[in-house]
Amino acid sequence: MTASLPPWLLLAAPVLCGTAWSQDTEPASSSETVVTASRAERPSDEAPQTVSVIDAEEIAQRSYRTLPQSLRHTPGVLVQETSHGQGSPYIRGFTGYRTLLLVDGVRINNSTFREGPNQYWSTVDAFSVERFELLRGPSSALYGSDAIGGTLQVFSRDPFATDGRPAARIGYRLSSAENSHVGRFEASAVEGPLGVVLGVTAKQFGDVHGGSDIGDQPNTGYDEWDADAKLEYWLRSDQRLVVGFQHVTQNDVPRTHSTIYAKSFEGSSVGSDLRRDLDQERQLVRLQLDGESIGTWVDAYSFGLSLQRQSEVQDRIRSSTARTVNGFDVTTLGGFARFEKQSSIGLLSYGIDVYHDSVDSFSDANPIQGPVADDASYDLIGAYVQDEFAATERLDVTVGARFEHAAADADRVDDPANPGTAIAIDDQWSSLVGSARFLYRVNDAEEAGTDVALYGGVSQGYRAPNLSDLSRFDSARSNEFEIPAPDLDAERFTTFELGTRVSNESTRGELAVFYTDISDQIERFPTGNTNGSGEFEITKDNIGDGWIYGVELTASHELGGGFGLFGNATFQEGRVTTYPTSAQVLTEEYVSRLMPLTAQVGLRWEDEETGTWSELLAIGAADADKLSTRDKGDTQRIPPGGTPGFVVVHARAGMRLGEATDLMLAVENLTDEDYRFHGSGSNQPGLGVLLGITVTL
């Protein structure tokens, strides 16, 4: 199946590039250092693909509440929120287990991640982040299974000091419309080769107040607390040992849309559950050794070990007052070895990654398994190699490949053909994927005064079926219940991308066009049966062939006097084959949760000497009316005909008080608009005040 870009879009691209703006408010000629694009430090302007960087300063100034929300202003990304504690970014049309999350190089994805939007990215505390990098498009050649729509790598806080003395930071965030309070405390010390930082975050989110018509949204609040630590010890000038720790606990995070407390928005239906809450915990401990020069074949190396535990418990009371409690625990042991070598054929990067999941699953309504298989394991082992070389003085080429093997072994799975009987699943998959990309410098920037570069290439992605695909026995979307689906094959994707970057002293712009071919995507479809609770039974198969293409535009322009314009725009289109009914007749439909045409534009003023700044930002989205059959059936989250478009305006300002205090004040949703991002289960906050303060001691 193929699709071509419409001629009007190709003709309009140069015009759109000149009128779209970017969130980037740094000087137009600046370039940040990134590592996710190639596993080695490179200026972002030299990356042969689209990559976005968001640091702790932007997180504080934009006052993002969760990690998924931190991606809201990034082109190509739709952040769906089933509830205010369950955010899931759609990156170039993909979400859930088709996007990959890394923390300091460690996979957060495990074999229980679900299809579609889920809550797992919200288990990384945004207030503990030093910065993160979003690599859009497939990167399976470097990072393996799941790296389809994009790969987000989070970098945790580094140790810091004040004039050589131990230091501390105290932060507070207040939101009136969210009815929320967030407090953060950090303490750090650096003494000779040793550095340590410790952090604790406490979060209390009350019921969210929507726009002028929706008003208060009951049963949308929850509590959370987080802790993190990092120890760095320099064994010698070129060798560093790092020990890291993260912990998150979320209590009673509601899936409000499925309960009687939901509020109808533009005709959306209200759920019937009396209660549906999730408790979530995650702990990560990692050990990493970085260094330089081992023998002939290694200029730089990194070895890592990690131990991660994720647990989830769902407490659900249906309208009949029948109560079910289910959940699972996943313990993941991981390890990696990564190397770099500058050679006669270019810069070689190569290494191996190994992850092993042990899964226990339970349900008081099913003695065989919980949401996924019980007494199960899942293994991923991969090896990759990449070469970056200069083909000519202006042309850089990057080629890479990865071989990965996945294996699932589940001892207790409820037999879909004979419910109530336990079966076992034992299957494995192997994949070889590659990537070839380029960066071409069109001109001599020093002579021309403007730097123009072209980049692009082709990248393959794949995803091996995980335990959620093979064995899920749990509620899915509105009024749906999923049953196990053994004997699945791996999904395969190929993305073609072409982009250009233009920058000079006052202006910076980027245009990227991509096309992703989808093959053997695992799709849910109805079986025609219903369960005892009246939910429609669904299962899965490799029936999805299709495509997604899109255009992403960003730019910024300095007006002088500290003023700057910025903004971005995103357009996406995509279709995939599926079974819309139990008749099992293949039909081509829109991909689920297709991102509507979205644009942002802002004006910012900043005085670097005093640290004072102000910003006015407008965000607009068109009607999201390109719906799949299952989108149309998800009536608790998507109104009839689709999610209405909107325009909202936010105003923010900040200042530095003395040498140690930063203050931020914002008025969000100035027009008190009632709106939600496509596919979300509740509305965004209405008119409200945000206050943020950080004190460094």
ZAPA-981170 format. One record per residue (C-alpha): x, y, z; residue in one letter. Coordinates in steps of 0.05 Angstrom, whole numbers, plus 5000, padded with zeros to 4 digits. Layout:
N
     c1     c2     c3   res
      X      Y      Z     a
...
# end
This chain:
697
     c1     c2     c3   res
   5000   5000   5000     m
   5028   5068   4982     t
   5008   5141   4987     a
   5036   5203   4956     s
   5042   5272   4986     l
   4989   5318   4957     p
   5018   5368   4906     p
   4989   5428   4944     w
   5029   5408   5005     l
   5095   5404   4967     l
   5081   5472   4935     l
   5061   5503   5001     a
   5120   5478   5042     a
   5168   5535   5026     p
   5115   5587   5042     v
   5096   5552   5107     l
   5169   5548   5127     c
   5174   5623   5123     g
   5112   5636   5166     t
   5115   5582   5219     a
   5150   5595   5285     w
   5187   5552   5335     s
   5186   5547   5411     q
   5262   5557   5408     d
   5276   5624   5441     t
   5352   5618   5442     e
   5394   5659   5393     p
   5380   5633   5323     a
   5452   5613   5311     s
   5458   5571   5374     s
   5463   5495   5373     s
   5453   5449   5433     e
   5492   5385   5445     t
   5452   5320   5436     v
   5471   5248   5445     v
   5407   5208   5430     t
   5411   5218   5355     a
   5477   5180   5348     s
   5494   5155   5419     r
   5552   5205   5417     a
   5556   5279   5433     e
   5540   5321   5372     r
   5514   5393   5361     p
   5439   5388   5346     s
   5451   5425   5280     d
   5494   5366   5257     e
   5442   5313   5272     a
   5417   5279   5208     p
   5346   5276   5235     q
   5296   5317   5274     t
   5312   5323   5348     v
   5284   5369   5402     s
   5317   5387   5468     v
   5280   5412   5529     i
   5319   5430   5592     d
   5302   5442   5665     a
   5297   5517   5654     e
   5243   5510   5602     e
   5206   5459   5644     i
   5206   5510   5701     a
   5186   5570   5658     q
   5130   5533   5622     r
   5111   5501   5689     s
   5098   5432   5660     y
   5064   5385   5709     r
   5085   5318   5681     t
   5137   5290   5633     l
   5086   5279   5576     p
   5062   5351   5584     q
   5134   5374   5572     s
   5126   5352   5499     l
   5063   5394   5486     r
   5100   5449   5449     h
   5142   5401   5407     t
   5122   5395   5333     p
   5097   5326   5312     g
   5072   5308   5381     v
   5000   5302   5407     l
   4996   5292   5482     v
   4934   5252   5499     q
   4913   5249   5572     e
   4864   5194   5591     t
   4864   5230   5658     s
   4908   5284   5689     h
   4955   5230   5716     g
   4957   5188   5653     q
   4989   5224   5595     g
   5014   5190   5532     s
   5048   5227   5475     p
   5030   5208   5403     y
   5095   5219   5365     i
   5087   5221   5290     r
   5023   5181   5298     g
   5047   5128   5347     f
   5041   5120   5423     t
   5044   5069   5479     g
   5091   5012   5463     y
   5108   5041   5395     r
   5148   5097   5427     t
   5210   5085   5469     l
   5228   5119   5535     l
   5299   5118   5563     l
   5325   5146   5629     v
   5400   5157   5628     d
   5405   5104   5573     g
   5362   5052   5609     v
   5298   5026   5577     r
   5235   5043   5616     i
   5192   5004   5567     n
   5178   4933   5589     n
   5138   4874   5562     s
   5073   4895   5596     t
   5066   4962   5561     f
   4999   4968   5527     r
   4978   4988   5457     e
   4948   5057   5454     g
   4954   5111   5507     p
   4979   5090   5575     n
   5005   5122   5639     q
   5077   5098   5642     y
   5112   5161   5617     w
   5080   5198   5676     s
   5121   5155   5724     t
   5183   5197   5708     v
   5184   5259   5752     d
   5191   5320   5707     a
   5219   5360   5766     f
   5280   5314   5771     s
   5300   5323   5698     v
   5364   5359   5676     e
   5342   5356   5604     r
   5312   5309   5554     f
   5320   5296   5480     e
   5265   5273   5433     l
   5287   5237   5370     l
   5228   5235   5322     r
   5218   5175   5276     g
   5244   5103   5279     p
   5311   5091   5313     s
   5309   5015   5320     s
   5378   5009   5289     a
   5406   5042   5352     l
   5354   5027   5405     y
   5317   4964   5383     g
   5244   4944   5392     s
   5190   4998   5404     d
   5231   5056   5375     a
   5179   5071   5321     i
   5145   5139   5329     g
   5202   5168   5369     g
   5253   5157   5425     t
   5254   5202   5486     l
   5316   5201   5530     q
   5313   5233   5598     v
   5376   5257   5633     f
   5372   5262   5709     s
   5398   5318   5752     r
   5474   5325   5759     d
   5509   5344   5825     p
   5518   5419   5835     f
   5551   5465   5885     a
   5551   5540   5903     t
   5621   5570   5905     d
   5649   5502   5922     g
   5601   5493   5981     r
   5544   5443   5989     p
   5481   5472   5960     a
   5406   5462   5961     a
   5346   5481   5918     r
   5275   5489   5942     i
   5219   5494   5890     g
   5144   5505   5894     y
   5090   5503   5841     r
   5018   5526   5852     l
   4961   5521   5801     s
   4892   5549   5817     s
   4855   5515   5760     a
   4888   5448   5774     e
   4877   5458   5849     n
   4948   5431   5856     s
   5011   5440   5898     h
   5080   5412   5881     v
   5141   5418   5925     g
   5212   5399   5907     r
   5275   5396   5951     f
   5345   5381   5926     e
   5411   5378   5964     a
   5478   5369   5930     s
   5552   5370   5945     a
   5615   5365   5904     v
   5681   5349   5939     e
   5741   5332   5896     g
   5724   5272   5851     p
   5658   5258   5887     l
   5591   5290   5872     g
   5523   5273   5903     v
   5453   5300   5891     v
   5389   5279   5928     l
   5319   5301   5911     g
   5247   5292   5936     v
   5183   5316   5903     t
   5114   5316   5935     a
   5052   5328   5891     k
   4980   5340   5910     q
   4932   5347   5852     f
   4861   5364   5868     g
   4800   5363   5822     d
   4813   5403   5759     v
   4769   5463   5742     h
   4754   5465   5668     g
   4731   5522   5624     g
   4670   5567   5632     s
   4618   5513   5616     d
   4649   5449   5644     i
   4670   5479   5711     g
   4695   5433   5765     d
   4713   5362   5742     q
   4705   5316   5802     p
   4746   5254   5813     n
   4806   5280   5773     t
   4857   5290   5829     g
   4910   5245   5858     y
   4973   5245   5901     d
   5045   5228   5883     e
   5113   5230   5914     w
   5181   5219   5882     d
   5253   5210   5904     a
   5317   5209   5865     d
   5392   5206   5877     a
   5456   5206   5837     k
   5528   5195   5858     l
   5586   5210   5811     e
   5657   5189   5827     y
   5715   5204   5781     w
   5763   5145   5788     l
   5812   5184   5745     r
   5808   5244   5698     s
   5779   5201   5641     d
   5738   5150   5680     q
   5673   5162   5718     r
   5629   5116   5760     l
   5555   5135   5766     v
   5503   5105   5814     v
   5431   5128   5802     g
   5365   5117   5838     f
   5293   5136   5823     q
   5228   5122   5858     h
   5156   5143   5844     v
   5091   5127   5879     t
   5023   5148   5852     q
   4961   5137   5894     n
   4890   5129   5868     d
   4900   5159   5799     v
   4829   5159   5770     p
   4808   5139   5700     r
   4752   5190   5706     t
   4721   5183   5638     h
   4696   5112   5653     s
   4663   5133   5718     t
   4598   5167   5737     i
   4638   5229   5756     y
   4656   5245   5684     a
   4626   5306   5652     k
   4598   5304   5581     s
   4636   5348   5532     f
   4604   5365   5465     e
   4561   5302   5470     g
   4612   5252   5497     s
   4581   5197   5540     s
   4590   5189   5615     v
   4618   5124   5644     g
   4581   5078   5691     s
   4637   5055   5738     d
   4630   5077   5810     l
   4706   5075   5817     r
   4766   5060   5773     r
   4833   5079   5803     d
   4905   5060   5791     l
   4962   5055   5840     d
   5030   5058   5806     q
   5101   5048   5832     e
   5168   5047   5797     r
   5239   5040   5825     q
   5303   5042   5784     l
   5374   5030   5808     v
   5431   5035   5758     r
   5506   5030   5758     l
   5547   5059   5700     q
   5621   5064   5684     l
   5643   5113   5630     d
   5714   5123   5606     g
   5763   5134   5549     e
   5814   5092   5512     s
   5817   5017   5519     i
   5866   4987   5470     g
   5864   4995   5395     t
   5789   4990   5383     w
   5761   5035   5437     v
   5766   5111   5444     d
   5707   5116   5492     a
   5665   5064   5528     y
   5605   5058   5574     s
   5583   4997   5614     f
   5517   4995   5652     g
   5475   4951   5697     l
   5404   4967   5718     s
   5350   4937   5762     l
   5279   4964   5753     q
   5213   4946   5785     r
   5145   4970   5761     q
   5080   4952   5795     s
   5008   4969   5779     e
   4943   4956   5817     v
   4874   4974   5789     q
   4814   4979   5836     d
   4749   4980   5797     r
   4677   4981   5822     i
   4625   4974   5767     r
   4554   5001   5767     s
   4530   4935   5795     s
   4576   4947   5855     t
   4618   4886   5833     a
   4690   4901   5852     r
   4753   4874   5818     t
   4825   4886   5838     v
   4880   4866   5790     n
   4951   4884   5773     g
   5022   4860   5761     f
   5094   4867   5782     d
   5151   4870   5732     v
   5224   4864   5752     t
   5273   4881   5696     t
   5347   4866   5698     l
   5386   4903   5644     g
   5456   4912   5620     g
   5494   4946   5564     f
   5563   4956   5535     a
   5575   5013   5486     r
   5638   5034   5450     f
   5665   5088   5403     e
   5725   5088   5357     k
   5750   5140   5308     q
   5778   5099   5251     s
   5800   5106   5179     s
   5728   5092   5156     i
   5696   5142   5204     g
   5669   5144   5275     l
   5646   5074   5294     l
   5594   5064   5349     s
   5578   4993   5370     y
   5552   4954   5429     g
   5502   4906   5459     i
   5439   4913   5503     d
   5406   4858   5544     v
   5341   4862   5584     y
   5303   4807   5622     h
   5232   4817   5650     d
   5202   4774   5704     s
   5127   4784   5710     v
   5077   4765   5763     d
   5004   4782   5750     s
   4941   4774   5792     f
   4866   4785   5793     s
   4814   4770   5845     d
   4766   4754   5787     a
   4812   4706   5749     n
   4853   4652   5784     p
   4896   4642   5722     i
   4924   4711   5708     q
   4916   4785   5718     g
   4918   4837   5662     p
   4977   4799   5630     v
   5005   4729   5636     a
   5026   4705   5705     d
   5092   4671   5719     d
   5122   4698   5655     a
   5188   4724   5628     s
   5210   4764   5568     y
   5280   4774   5540     d
   5311   4824   5492     l
   5382   4819   5468     i
   5410   4864   5413     g
   5475   4883   5380     a
   5486   4945   5337     y
   5540   4980   5297     v
   5539   5050   5266     q
   5589   5087   5223     d
   5591   5163   5214     e
   5638   5189   5160     f
   5650   5249   5115     a
   5635   5228   5043     a
   5656   5297   5018     t
   5676   5363   5051     e
   5602   5382   5058     r
   5567   5314   5060     l
   5565   5270   5123     d
   5535   5200   5119     v
   5512   5156   5176     t
   5496   5082   5166     v
   5478   5031   5219     g
   5447   4963   5232     a
   5421   4924   5291     r
   5405   4851   5303     f
   5356   4836   5360     e
   5326   4774   5388     h
   5263   4773   5432     a
   5233   4714   5470     a
   5169   4706   5510     a
   5156   4650   5560     d
   5089   4653   5596     a
   5066   4594   5639     d
   4996   4618   5659     r
   4952   4648   5604     v
   4876   4643   5601     d
   4860   4604   5538     d
   4819   4649   5491     p
   4789   4587   5458     a
   4770   4554   5524     n
   4763   4608   5579     p
   4780   4585   5649     g
   4835   4538   5624     t
   4908   4555   5631     a
   4955   4550   5572     i
   5028   4567   5562     a
   5060   4612   5510     i
   5132   4602   5486     d
   5152   4642   5425     d
   5212   4681   5397     q
   5227   4732   5343     w
   5291   4757   5309     s
   5299   4820   5268     s
   5353   4856   5229     l
   5341   4930   5215     v
   5383   4985   5184     g
   5387   5060   5176     s
   5422   5105   5125     a
   5421   5181   5135     r
   5457   5242   5110     f
   5472   5315   5127     l
   5492   5362   5070     y
   5517   5433   5083     r
   5491   5473   5024     v
   5536   5533   5032     n
   5595   5562   5070     d
   5561   5595   5129     a
   5619   5642   5144     e
   5619   5670   5074     e
   5543   5672   5064     a
   5524   5695   5133     g
   5468   5643   5133     t
   5477   5569   5147     d
   5434   5523   5103     v
   5434   5447   5111     a
   5395   5389   5083     l
   5385   5324   5121     y
   5346   5260   5114     g
   5349   5187   5097     g
   5313   5122   5109     v
   5305   5086   5176     s
   5274   5019   5192     q
   5236   5005   5255     g
   5207   4942   5285     y
   5170   4918   5347     r
   5168   4847   5372     a
   5102   4825   5403     p
   5105   4834   5479     n
   5067   4800   5536     l
   5012   4852   5531     s
   5000   4833   5458     d
   5003   4759   5471     l
   4966   4751   5536     s
   4927   4813   5557     r
   4862   4796   5592     f
   4835   4864   5613     d
   4791   4923   5595     s
   4814   4964   5535     a
   4778   5025   5508     r
   4707   5045   5526     s
   4663   4983   5533     n
   4718   4936   5506     e
   4752   4876   5537     f
   4815   4846   5507     e
   4831   4772   5507     i
   4899   4737   5493     p
   4925   4731   5422     a
   4982   4680   5415     p
   5021   4668   5351     d
   5035   4740   5331     l
   5091   4764   5285     d
   5136   4825   5292     a
   5113   4893   5265     e
   5156   4929   5214     r
   5162   5002   5194     f
   5203   5042   5145     t
   5208   5118   5148     t
   5234   5165   5094     f
   5251   5235   5117     e
   5276   5298   5085     l
   5289   5363   5121     g
   5324   5430   5117     t
   5353   5477   5170     r
   5366   5551   5158     v
   5398   5597   5209     s
   5434   5664   5215     n
   5444   5715   5270     e
   5370   5731   5278     s
   5330   5675   5246     t
   5326   5601   5253     r
   5279   5553   5216     g
   5270   5479   5203     e
   5223   5441   5157     l
   5217   5365   5159     a
   5174   5320   5115     v
   5167   5245   5132     f
   5131   5184   5105     y
   5125   5120   5146     t
   5106   5054   5113     d
   5070   5006   5161     i
   5073   4931   5152     s
   5042   4876   5195     d
   5021   4923   5250     q
   4985   4888   5307     i
   4913   4913   5308     e
   4856   4902   5356     r
   4789   4880   5327     f
   4722   4855   5354     p
   4708   4780   5357     t
   4632   4790   5359     g
   4626   4764   5430     n
   4612   4801   5495     t
   4635   4784   5566     n
   4594   4779   5630     g
   4598   4854   5641     s
   4570   4870   5573     g
   4636   4893   5544     e
   4653   4877   5471     f
   4707   4824   5466     e
   4768   4843   5423     i
   4832   4807   5403     t
   4893   4822   5359     k
   4927   4801   5295     d
   4981   4826   5246     n
   4930   4857   5198     i
   4954   4929   5195     g
   4987   4953   5131     d
   4986   5027   5118     g
   5023   5093   5120     w
   5030   5159   5157     i
   5061   5222   5129     y
   5069   5291   5157     g
   5102   5359   5155     v
   5134   5393   5216     e
   5154   5466   5214     l
   5191   5508   5265     t
   5223   5577   5265     a
   5244   5635   5309     s
   5263   5706   5295     h
   5297   5758   5339     e
   5263   5826   5332     l
   5315   5864   5373     g
   5310   5897   5441     g
   5303   5828   5473     g
   5239   5811   5434     f
   5231   5748   5393     g
   5177   5712   5354     l
   5172   5636   5355     f
   5124   5581   5336     g
   5112   5515   5299     n
   5061   5477   5258     a
   5046   5404   5246     t
   5004   5368   5193     f
   4993   5292   5192     q
   4954   5243   5150     e
   4952   5167   5155     g
   4912   5104   5142     r
   4919   5031   5161     v
   4880   4967   5146     t
   4840   4934   5201     t
   4777   4894   5216     y
   4725   4947   5238     p
   4675   4892   5254     t
   4677   4818   5272     s
   4665   4801   5198     a
   4741   4803   5189     q
   4739   4841   5123     v
   4801   4884   5115     l
   4783   4957   5110     t
   4829   5018   5103     e
   4815   5070   5157     e
   4847   5131   5188     y
   4900   5113   5239     v
   4873   5120   5310     s
   4880   5187   5346     r
   4907   5222   5283     l
   4936   5289   5304     m
   4896   5348   5276     p
   4929   5407   5242     l
   4962   5443   5301     t
   5000   5508   5305     a
   5031   5552   5359     q
   5056   5624   5356     v
   5087   5666   5411     g
   5121   5731   5429     l
   5176   5732   5481     r
   5216   5787   5514     w
   5278   5773   5556     e
   5331   5813   5592     d
   5390   5766   5602     e
   5425   5813   5651     e
   5368   5816   5701     t
   5337   5748   5686     g
   5270   5781   5672     t
   5226   5753   5617     w
   5154   5751   5592     s
   5118   5708   5541     e
   5051   5708   5505     l
   5034   5641   5472     l
   4974   5621   5429     a
   4960   5548   5412     i
   4908   5526   5361     g
   4884   5458   5336     a
   4834   5443   5280     a
   4775   5395   5289     d
   4800   5324   5299     a
   4747   5292   5256     d
   4788   5239   5219     k
   4766   5179   5260     l
   4775   5105   5258     s
   4717   5059   5274     t
   4745   5047   5344     r
   4754   5122   5354     d
   4681   5131   5338     k
   4664   5077   5389     g
   4706   5110   5444     d
   4648   5155   5462     t
   4672   5171   5533     q
   4734   5206   5507     r
   4717   5228   5436     i
   4652   5268   5423     p
   4608   5250   5364     p
   4641   5273   5300     g
   4708   5282   5333     g
   4744   5327   5383     t
   4728   5401   5370     p
   4784   5448   5351     g
   4806   5504   5397     f
   4850   5565   5406     v
   4878   5580   5476     v
   4924   5636   5499     v
   4973   5634   5557     h
   5013   5691   5588     a
   5075   5680   5630     r
   5129   5723   5662     a
   5188   5712   5707     g
   5243   5749   5743     m
   5304   5736   5785     r
   5301   5764   5855     l
   5372   5774   5880     g
   5422   5720   5863     e
   5385   5660   5891     a
   5310   5665   5875     t
   5272   5655   5810     d
   5199   5673   5806     l
   5148   5653   5752     m
   5076   5676   5746     l
   5028   5654   5691     a
   4956   5664   5673     v
   4934   5605   5630     e
   4874   5598   5585     n
   4859   5672   5585     l
   4792   5663   5551     t
   4770   5607   5597     d
   4762   5560   5538     e
   4731   5490   5546     d
   4777   5444   5508     y
   4813   5377   5508     r
   4869   5347   5467     f
   4844   5294   5419     h
   4828   5228   5453     g
   4833   5254   5524     s
   4785   5232   5578     g
   4775   5300   5611     s
   4783   5373   5594     n
   4844   5417   5605     q
   4844   5470   5661     p
   4804   5534   5650     g
   4826   5604   5668     l
   4876   5598   5724     g
   4939   5626   5756     v
   5005   5588   5760     l
   5059   5608   5809     l
   5128   5578   5811     g
   5187   5596   5855     i
   5256   5566   5861     t
   5307   5585   5916     v
   5380   5562   5913     t
   5415   5561   5980     l
# end
